[in-house]
Amino acid sequence: MEDKHAANILNQFTRQAAPFAAAAPVRNEAALARIVEAASTSSNDTVLDVACGPGILACAFARKANHVTGIDFTPRMLELARQQQAAQGLSNLTWFQGDATKLPFEEASFSVVTSRIAFHHFVEPLVVLKEMIRVCKPGGMVVVTDSSPAAAKAGAFNHMERLRDPSHTRSLPPEELAGLFVTAGLGHPIVEAMPLPYELDSFLARSFPAEGGEHEIRKLFAASLSDDQLGLSPVTRDGQVLFTFPVVIVAARAPLR
């Protein structure tokens, strides 16, 4: 990871850690269950959660799998992950601090390798995906869940997200994210849309935009109420701006080798 981007990640996610961990869409139990199900998780599985953040998905996997390992670049996120584990009384988790582009694990170490709401922060998502495949057992599951705007709206969506979070690189449209799987040798994956409900004020309250960014974002949402330029289908209700965040689950089995 290049130094400037690494500094952005540490800065943003050290500050975002607590509000991110508390956010309702991040903790959405139905969404977590869909990811665990997409991985065909069983009690025999060993799971790796790449860029695990505050450990919410890792703990969801741990309730069903044999053992779960979480790795994240930001120490503050891992502190919250350990707190999450303790609060749920789970003993079958291990945490590592490290870089997703250079995973510190042997080949074929895990039967499920997953990553949630992180690929849009990677400068080289294909490198990360290839690392995930490397540490996945032959025939194991590789599952990526991320924000994924429609191709026609991706430019506007990514502009808004960079204003909100300077560590954002690019959210890939569903067909492009699926194409990464093909390029990496996973074949054509299953792609499942999982749109999540958001509210603008709380969305911005847990963010740390660049100076002037919040004002510009509110202008973009106001314009999008009439033309949906962001692809988020925003509406106003009781003085709040509600919208739907585009998320997809992309899953495939690692090749037999």
N, C-alpha and C positions, 0 to 999 in steps of 0.2 A: 504494500500500500504506500503510495507516494506520501511524503512528509506533510505537505500542505493539506491534503485530503484527510490524512490521519488526524491532524490537529483539529480540523473541522468536526470530524466524528466525535473525538473526545470532548470538545467544547460543547457541542450540541447535546450529546446524549448523557453527559454528566449532569447538565441542567434539566434535560427532558425526562430523566429516569423516573423520578417519583410521579409526576403528572401523567406520563405515558403509562406507567404500571397501573394507575388508578382509573384510566379511561375506560368507559363502558364498552366501546367497540373492541378494544384490545382484550377485554375480559369476557366477551360474549361467549357464553358456554356452548350455545348451539354451533357457532362458528368453529370453536376449538374441537368439538366432537366431530364435525365434518372433516377436519384435517386428519384427526386420528383415524377416522374410518377410511379416508382416502388412502392411507398408508397400509390398510389391511392389518392393523396392529393386533398382535396376540401376546399372550403372557410369556412367550418364548423369545420375544424380540429384544435386541439391544439397539437403542436409538441414539442418534447424534442430532442435536438441534444446533445448527450453525447460525451465529449471530442471535443467540437465544434471548438477548435483552434481559428483562426482569424475571425470566423463567416461567412465564405463565403457560406457554405451550409445552415446555419441557415437563412441567408438573402434570399437565393434562395427559401427556403420554405416559408418565410414571404411574398413573393410576391404573394403567392397563398393561404396560410392558414389563419385562423382567428388570431392565436397567436403562437409565437415560443419562447421557452425558450432554451438558450444555457448554458451549464455548462462545465467548463474546470479547470484543476488543476493549470495551469500556469497563473498568473496575467497578464503578458505581452501579452499573447494571447488575453485575454479579453479586454485589452486596445485597441488592433487592431480591435477586433470585434465591439466595440462601435464606433470606427472611421468608420468602414465599414458600419454600420447601418446609421450613420449620413450622409455619402457620398451618400447613396442611398435614403435618405429621408424616412426611414421606422420607424413607431412608434409602431409596434406590436411585439416588441421583449423585452425579459427580460434576464439578464445575471447573472449567479451565479459562484462563485469560489468553487470548491469542488472535492471530490474523486468519481470516477465512480463506485467503489466497494461499496460505501455507499451513494446512491443518497438521497439527502435531500428532498424527495417528498413523499406524501402519495400514497398508492396503487391506481391504476386506475386513475391517474391524467391526462394522455395524450392519445389522440387517435392515434398518430404516435410517435414512439420512434426510433431514428436513430443514427448511429455513422459512421463516415467516416474516413478512413485512420488512425485508432487509435488502433484497436484490436491487432496489432502486437507489441504494447507497453505494453500490459497488461500482468502481471505475471500470473493472473488467469482469462482468458477471459470468462470462463463459469460463474464465479461469477458475472462479469459485465453483461453478457447476462441475467442471472436470475434477476438481479436488473432492467434491462430494461423491462423485462416481468412484474415484480411486479408493476411498475409504469404505465404500459400500460393498457388501458381500455379493457375489454373483447371484442374480435372481432376487436380490433385495430391492426395496422400494426407495426411490428418490422422489421427494415431494417438495415443490416450491410454491409458496403462497405469497402473493405480492399485489400491490396496487397495479392495475393494468387498464389504462384508458383505451377507449376505442381509437383506432389508428387516426381517424379524421380529427379527433379532439386532443390527441396526445401532445401536440405542441403547446396548446394553451394550458392544458393540465400541468405539464411539466414546468412551464413558466411560473404558474401559480405556486407550485410546490417548492421551487427554488427560492421564491420570495419568502415563503413560510419557513423553510429550513435550508440554510446554505450548504448543508452536507448532502442534500439531495442531488443525485446525478441525473437519472432518467428512468421513469417507469416505462416498461415495454408494453406495447399492445399485446393482446392475447396470442395472436398469430406469430409475433416476433419472439415472445417468451417461449412458446412451443417450438419455434424454430431453433432456439438454443439447444433444446433437448436433442433434436435431430442432429445438429452439428456436432454435439458432444458424443454421439453414438448411442443414444438411448432409444432411437426410433420415435415414432409418433406417439406422443403422450396423450393421456386423458386430460381434457381441460374442462374445468367446472367453474362456472361463474358463481361468485358468492358476494353480491353487493351488500354493503353494510350501511345502516342508517347513522348519520352524523348530524351535529348541530354546530353552526358556525362559531358562536361565541365560545363554547367549550373547546372546539377544535383549535381556535387561536390562543385560548388561555393556556394551553399546555405546549405551546410553540414559542420559539424565540427567533422571530423574523429579524432580518437585517433592518437597519433604520429606515423607516418609511414603508416597510414591507406590509405591515398590517393594514394600513390605509389603502394601499394599492390592491391588496387582496379583497378588501371589502368592496372596492369599486368594481373589481372583476366579477364578484358574485352578484352585485346589483345589476350589472349589465347582463349577466347570464340568466337572470330571472326571466328575461324576455326572449333571449336567443339561444340559451343553453350552450354558450361558446365553450364552457369548461367540460361539458359532457357529464354533469353531476345532477341534472334534473332538480335544481333548487326550487323551493317554494317558501313562502312566508306563512307562518301560522302563529297567532298570538304573539306577534312581535319578534319571533325567532325565524332565522333562516335555516331550514332543514334541507338536507341534500343526501344523495346516495353515493357512497364512495365505491369506485369500481375495484373489486378484488377478484382474483382468480386463483384456483388451486390447480396446479399442473403436476401430474404424477405419471411415473413410468417405472418399469422394472429395470434394474441394472443388467447389462448383458451377461450371459453365461460365458465364462472364459477359462 
